[in-house]
Amino acid sequence: MEKRYRIYSEYLKEKYGTKVYKIPINLPVTCPNRDGTVGVGGCIYCGEEGAGFENLSNQLSVQEQIEINTQYIREKYKAEKFIAYFQNYTNTFLPLKDFKEYVYQACQDDVVQIAISTRPDCINNSYLEVLNDLKKEKGIDIAIELGLQTVNYHTLKKINRGHTLAELVDAVLQIKQYGFESCIHLILNLPWDDQDDVIENAKLLSALRVEQVKLHSLYIVEGTLLGKRYQESDLQMIAMEEYIERVITFLEYLDPDVVVQRLIGRAPKEGTLFVNWNTSWWKIRDMIEGKMEESESYQGKQFDYLNGKALRKFD
């Protein structure tokens, strides 16, 4: 089957000349949207484990987590190079000294990149300078992943995100000044978003010239505010077929140079009320790719809106 979007694993192999695998690192951090800095309770969908349900304990050192994960992945997936991925919660939301110590610990053999997952309102020049020094000293690449979830600022308020769209734009522009790659996380089936929001997601990321995107489907965890509303039948989740259509539409409007880390996420089975329509994530991915093939769709098919589109009538 012809590749109809820019696949992350292939991009990494092109860049590093070999198979590269991302290994999660779990730090003892929290989030400014949990501890009262910008809000309390966190996003309405976020459980106590955050996004790191498959991570090792944060009581292990960074080096220990890398050693355990790389040994396992070498054996199972035959990867030769690795990305140290600081994944869970907000990994720049800690004192600068501690942040520096953690990221320097991640510079181990065969680690070719440091990836930092954080929030748009937790990026500033001091932390970027630490990463820039690290890149210069260790010759290691830097990528920063920013959780946005949607460009719809009304939805951002509904999910108690604790920041608006402006902080995302500011963070991306700051990251670009240092030449780091940026990846934006989006949830394409938030109950308050529609197809117009899906298109605008793609258009904003393209206009900002971000390098990567990671798509999630919303999953609902017991004990969260979203979980309570779901159990009270206060939420209407879109059908899987509509999610597939949204992903395809998103890709069609996305700059074809943007690397797509994934089309759908995973979630723990235990304590989860709704996830991926009770369907394996890879089956949904295959359905998306199959429908794109069938409809002759591809990433960037509708990418015609930048650089003064209205002026083309004079060409």
N, C-alpha and C positions, 0 to 999 in steps of 0.2 A: 504494500500500500504506500502510495506517495505521501511524504511528510507534508502536512498542510499547515503546520505552525512550527515555530522555532523551539525545539525541544532542549531543555536544560542539560540533560545528560550528554547530548551530542555537542552542545556548545562547550561544555567542560572538557570533553575529549579533544575537541579542536584546539582549545586554548592551552591545555597542559600536555597534550600528546599521549594521554593514557586515561584509563578509567579512574574517575575521581568520585569519592563518596563523602557525603556530608555526615559528620558525627555530632550528635547533640551534647552540649555541655550545660549543666544545670547549676546555677549559682544561687546562693542564699539571698535572693533579692525579692522585692515586692514591686509594687506599682504605685505611682502617685495618685492613681484613681482609686486606690484602696486605703491608703493610710491618712487620707484627709488633705493631702497637699493640693490636689485639684478636685478631689471628690472622695466619696466613701462607697464601699460596696463593690466597686469595680464595674466593668461593663455588665449589662444584665444577663449576658450569656456565659460569663466566665465563671467556671467552677474553682474549687480550692486548689486544684492541681495546675491551673492555668492551661497552657498549651503543651506542657511537657509530660504527658501521661506515660510516654515510653522512655523517659529519661532515667539515668542512674540517680542515686541519691546525691543531693547537694552537700552532704556531709563528706563526700569524697573530694579530694583535691582535683583541680583541673587536670593535672598531669595523670592522676589515677584514672579519671574518667576517659581521657584520651587513650591511655594504654589498654584499658579493658575493651573499649569500643573498637579500636583499630584492630586488635587481635581477632575479635569476633568477625568483623567485616572482611578482613583479609581472607579468612578461611571460607566464609559463606559466599561472598560476592566477588572475590578475586580483585578487589580494588588495590591500587598501588599508591595513590596519593589521596589526601584527605583535606576536607574543609572543617575547621573547628568552628562549630555553630553554637554560639551563645543564644539559646533558644527561648527559655521560659521567662515569662513576665517581662520586665523592662530592664535590660542589661546595662543601660547607662545611668540608671537611677540608683546610684551609690556614690560615695565619696570618690573624688578623682584619683586619690592615691590607691584606693582599693581596686578601682577599675583598671588602672595601669598595671597593677600587680597581676590581676587575673589574665588580662590579654597577653602579657609577656609570657606567662606560664604556658600559654597555648602554643607557643612557637616550638613545636617538637619536630622530630624527624618526619619527613614525608607530609607535613602539613603545609599546603601551598597557599592557603587562604584563611583569613579570619572573617567570619560572618557574624555580625552583631544584630540581634533582633531587639527593637526598641520602639518607642512612641515618637511621633513627630514633635511633641513638646518636650522631649528629653534629648535634644541635640543642641550642642553649642560648640563654639570654637575651641574651648579648652579640651574637651573630650576628643574632638577631631584632631587636634594637634598631637595628642598622645598616640592616636592611631597613625598619624602621618609620620611621626618619629619612628614608630614600630616598623612601618613599611620601609623606611629608608635604612634602618639599622639591620633588619632581618631579611630584607628583600622579599617580603611576603605581601600578597594582595589583600585588599580590604573591601568588603561589601557590607552595606548597612541595609537591613530590612526594616521597613516602617509599616506598622499596622495602621491602615486608614479605614478599611472595611467598606466605605462608600463615600462618594463625593456629595451625597445628599446631606446637607448640614442639618436639615430637619430630622433625618433618621439618626445622625450622629448624636443629636440631643436625646432622642427617644431611647437609644441604647446606652445612654449615660457614658458616652465615650470620654468626655472631659476635655476635649479639644475640638476645634473647628477645622475647616478646610485650609484656612490661612496658615496654620502651623505646619501642615504637610508641605505646602508650597515653599515656605521658609526653610524647612529642613532639607528638602531636595536641593534647593539652590545653594545652601551651605555645603552640603556633601559634594556637589559638583565642583566647588572651588578647590577641593582637595584631590579631585580626580578619582574618587572612589566610586564604585558601582552602587547603585541603589535599587532595591527591590521593594515593591509595594504589595501589601497583602490586601485582598478584597474578598468580601463575602457577597456573592451574586444573588442570593435568595433571601435577603432580609425582607421581612413581611411588609415593610413600608416602602420598598423600592419597586420600580417598574422598569420596563424596557428602556425608557428614556434615560433613567439613571445608569443602566448598564452601558449604554452608548456613551454617556458623558464620562463614566469611569475611564473608558478606553481613550476618549479624546483628551482628557486632562493628562493622563500618563504619557500619551504620545507628545502632547505639546510641551510637557516638562522634560522630555527626552530621557525618561528613566530607562535604565538598562534591562530591568527584569520585573516580572510580576508573578505573584503566587495567588491562585484562586482557591477559595474555600467554599464549601457549602455549609450553611448554618446547621450546627447540631445543638441539641437542647439537653442540658444536664439537670438532673435532679438537684433540688436545693437552691437553685438560682431563681432570680426574679422571673426570668424568661420561662424557666421550667414551671413555675407556679402558674403563670398566665396560660401556658400551653395546657396544663392539666385542667384549668378552668374553662377551656375551650375559648379563650380570648384571643387566640392567634390562628390565622389561616396560612398554612404553609403551601407554597406552590407545588405543583406536581413535578415529578422527576422529568417528564417530557419538556416542561417549560424551563426547567433548569438547563437542560441540554440546549434548548434554543437560545437561552441567555448567554451561555458560554460561546456558542458559535457566533452570535451577534457581536459579542465583546471582541472576539478575535478578528472578525471582519473589519472592525473599526480601529483596531490596534496597529500601530506602526509595525511593519514586518520585521524591523530590526530588534524589537523587544524580545528578550528571551522569556519563555513561559516555563516557570519552575514546575507548576502542576496545574491541573484542571479541576481537581476536586480533592478535598482533604480526607483524613481519617479521624476516627474518634474511638475512645474506649467503649466497649459494650456495657461494662458494669456501670450502673448509675446514669445511663444515658436514656432519655425518653424518646428522642428522635435523632436518627443519623442516616443520611444517604438513602432514605426510602427503603431501608432494610435490604439494600443491595450492595454488593462488594464494590469498593471504590474503583477497582480496575475494570469492572464490567461497565460502569458508567463512563469511564474514560474511553473504553472501546466503542461504546454507543456514540459518543461525541465524535470520535474520529471516523466511525463508519458513516454517520450522517453527513459529515463534511465531505467525505468522498462521494457519497451518493448525490449530494446537491452541488458538487463542484465548488464548494466553499473553501476559503483559505485565509490565513492571517493577512490582513491588510487589503482585503478586497474592496472595502469602502474607505480606505485611507486616502482621502482626497480633499481634506478640509483645512489644511494648514497653509501658511505662506500666502495669505491674501486671496482666498478662493474667489471672492467676488470680483477681483480685478482681471480674472482670466478672459473675460469677455473682450478685453482690449488686446489680447495677444494676437 
